[in-house]
Amino acid sequence: QLQLVESGGGLVQPGGSLTLSCEVSGFSPHYYGIGWFRQAPGKEREGVSCISKSGGTYYADSVKPRFTISRDNDKNTVYLQMTSLKPEDTAIYYCAALETVESMCSWILPADFGAWGEGTQVTVFR
């Protein structure tokens, strides 16, 4: 079973940058990638980015080209580098494991993911 732990959230002014980390531990035969999601107060959880097991990267239109997903296999960690942050990026950010098929990484739909972390708060304020 996989365990995911997010870190790196914080307060930042518009135009600033943050890098989130998702540390992955454990094992699962149903692991096809890692996705980042976010949920703002009163809104549904939305997919932000995904990196597939084979290294394909995918992004929601709202974060292109400001966000970059990457991974360090030696550290078992997936990163989400966020630049040019906007107040509308304010949310709790979660990482999760893609558990269905690798091709679903491009859709970044919450229903295809499991082993959710607890989340890390990102606040972009003026």
Buried (B, 14 or more C-beta within 10 A) or exposed (E): EBEBBBEBBEEBEEEBEBEBBBBBEEEBEEBBBBBBBBBBEEEEBBBBBBBBEEEEBBBBEEBEEBBBBBBEEEEEBBBBBBBEBBEEBBBBBBBBBBBBEBEBBBBBBBEBBBBBBEBBEBBBEE
